[in-house]
Amino acid sequence: MPDPRAHGGDLAQRQDQAADQTITDCLRSLTATTPLGLIHLDVPYEQKDEAKRLLTARWDREARRWWVDADRITREQAARWLP
């Protein structure tokens, strides 16, 4: 007869892995800052001029995303357009 604790251990391990992945995903979304000190933004086309005016947002042609300098703009200032 199989040991019921063995199955529970597998389940606990899978739950721990799922929790770790959830935490990783949350942290990734909270820290949408690249190592270069950029904060990427999700700015709809209709709001691009406002983001440029308010945040000095710039367009990254390769990434096809808007960004701001994390040294000049806080996440609170950019909150409206954070991913």
C-alpha positions as CSV (number, residue, x, y, z in Angstrom):
1,M,0.0,0.0,0.0
2,P,1.4,3.4,-1.0
3,D,2.5,5.8,1.8
4,P,-0.1,8.6,1.9
5,R,2.5,11.1,3.1
6,A,4.5,10.6,-0.1
7,H,1.5,11.9,-2.2
8,G,1.0,14.8,0.2
9,G,4.7,15.7,0.0
10,D,4.4,15.8,-3.8
11,L,1.3,18.0,-3.5
12,A,3.0,20.3,-1.0
13,Q,6.0,20.6,-3.3
14,R,3.8,21.5,-6.3
15,Q,1.9,24.1,-4.2
16,D,5.3,25.6,-3.1
17,Q,6.4,25.8,-6.7
18,A,3.1,27.4,-7.7
19,A,3.4,29.9,-4.9
20,D,7.0,30.7,-5.9
21,Q,5.9,31.3,-9.5
22,T,3.0,33.5,-8.4
23,I,5.4,35.6,-6.2
24,T,7.8,35.9,-9.1
25,D,5.1,37.0,-11.5
26,C,3.8,39.6,-9.0
27,L,7.3,41.0,-8.4
28,R,8.0,41.1,-12.1
29,S,4.9,43.1,-12.7
30,L,5.6,45.4,-9.7
31,T,9.1,46.1,-10.9
32,A,8.6,46.9,-14.5
33,T,12.0,48.6,-14.3
34,T,14.8,47.4,-16.4
35,P,18.4,47.1,-15.2
36,L,19.1,50.3,-17.1
37,G,16.9,52.3,-14.8
38,L,14.0,52.6,-17.1
39,I,10.3,52.2,-16.2
40,H,8.3,50.7,-19.0
41,L,4.8,52.0,-19.5
42,D,1.6,50.9,-21.3
43,V,0.4,54.1,-22.9
44,P,-2.5,54.0,-25.3
45,Y,-1.8,55.9,-28.5
46,E,-4.5,58.5,-27.6
47,Q,-2.6,59.3,-24.4
48,K,1.0,59.5,-25.8
49,D,1.2,63.2,-25.9
50,E,0.0,63.5,-22.3
51,A,2.6,60.9,-21.2
52,K,5.3,62.8,-23.0
53,R,4.2,66.1,-21.5
54,L,3.7,64.9,-17.9
55,L,6.5,62.3,-17.6
56,T,8.8,63.1,-20.4
57,A,8.0,59.6,-21.7
58,R,10.0,58.3,-24.6
59,W,9.2,55.7,-27.2
60,D,11.5,52.6,-27.5
61,R,11.2,51.5,-31.1
62,E,12.8,48.1,-30.6
63,A,10.7,47.2,-27.5
64,R,7.7,49.0,-29.0
65,R,6.9,50.5,-25.5
66,W,7.0,53.8,-23.8
67,W,9.5,54.4,-21.0
68,V,10.7,56.9,-18.5
69,D,13.9,57.4,-16.6
70,A,13.5,55.9,-13.1
71,D,16.0,58.4,-11.7
72,R,13.7,61.3,-12.7
73,I,10.2,59.8,-12.5
74,T,8.7,57.8,-9.6
75,R,6.5,54.8,-9.9
76,E,3.8,56.8,-8.2
77,Q,4.0,59.5,-10.9
78,A,3.8,56.9,-13.6
79,A,1.2,54.7,-11.9
80,R,-1.5,55.6,-14.4
81,W,0.5,53.8,-17.2
82,L,2.3,51.0,-15.3
83,P,1.8,47.6,-16.9
